[in-house]
Amino acid sequence: MKPNRNFQKELEAIIEQNRKNGVVPSLLLHSCCAPCSSYCLEYLSQYFKITVLYYNPNLFPAGEYERRVFEQKKLVVALPTKYPVTLVEMKGEPEEFYSAVKGLEHTGEGGERCFACFRLRLERAARYAKENGFDFFTTTLTISPLKNAQKLNEIGEAVGEKFGVRHLPSDFKKKNGYKRSVELSKVYGLYRQDYCGCVFSKREREEAEKAKGESI
């Protein structure tokens, strides 16, 4: 993959081509959480028929998973969209995540552990998209300023080729996407978590907060 690609412009080119062809493609949108999906759904539902795939076996503890999936379901029902949005919850087992990141547990947030987690979830999305005849698949993860959009698109394209389904390029933080997600979270009263989701990110967050408190 060439560095410094403008994934937002690539997405806009696909949208424009579909518009010229008079088609509204189906899109499987993997969602990491309701807040991140809010802007993605508001934006993409103008151009695609979307099914949200909620597959996040990395979430810890179990109560955190339940809280986040509840918020996702709430948003899908409440958010007005041009084309209908449906949701599929695929409740993976935590062991799927721990197996995927084995040996990478201490590599730190934003490193190889995260990349392995991205691949796990995107592979499942690509497989589901292929098995169910979707035109495209992608993930909300690129909306986060803390997530590597280059790497996410690289993984998405690789697993798309593996399963034979087209990956939709994205960098949803562009066009003030992240800012809009914060606004929408307030509008719909969405729970915004303070750590990515896994036990390791939770631990790192707590350690950082502790260190910050001790330095004051």
C-alpha positions, 0 to 999 in steps of 0.5 A: 500500500502506498503511504499518504493515501487520501482514503476520504477522497477514495471513498468520495470517488466510490460514492460518486461513481455509485451515484452516477450508476444509480446504485445504492450498494450494501455495506457491512459496517463493523462497529467498535462502539456506538459513539464511533459509529454515530458519525459513520452511520449519519454519513454513510447511510446517505449512500449505502444500505448498511448492516452494522456488525457488532463483533468485539470479543476484545471487550473487558469486562463482560459488563463493559461489553453488555453496556456498549452493545446496548448503546449500539442497539439504542443508536441504531433505533434512534438515528434517522437515516436516508436508507435503513440500518440494521444490526447483527450482534456476533458475540465472540468469545474472549478466547478468540481475542486472547488467542489472536494477541498471544505473545503481544500482550505487552506491546502497548496501545497502538502497536502490534497487539492492536494490529492483531486485534484489528485483523481478527475483527476485520477478518470476521467482518470480511467473511460475514460480508462475503457469506451474506452477499454484501457489496462492501465492508469497512470499520468505524475504527478509523474515526479515532484519532488514536487509531492508525488509518493507514494500517486499518485500510491495509488490513481491510484490503488484505482480508477483503482480497482473502475472502473475495469482498470489496473493502471500502476505504475510510478515514472517518476522522476526516471532515471533522468526523471525530468532532461530529461523533462527540456531538452526536454522542451528546445528542443521543446520550451515548456512553463514551468509554475512557479506554479502547476496550481490552483488559490491556488497554484498561490496565494501561489507562489505569496506570497512566491515571495513577501516574498522573495523580502521583505527579500532581 
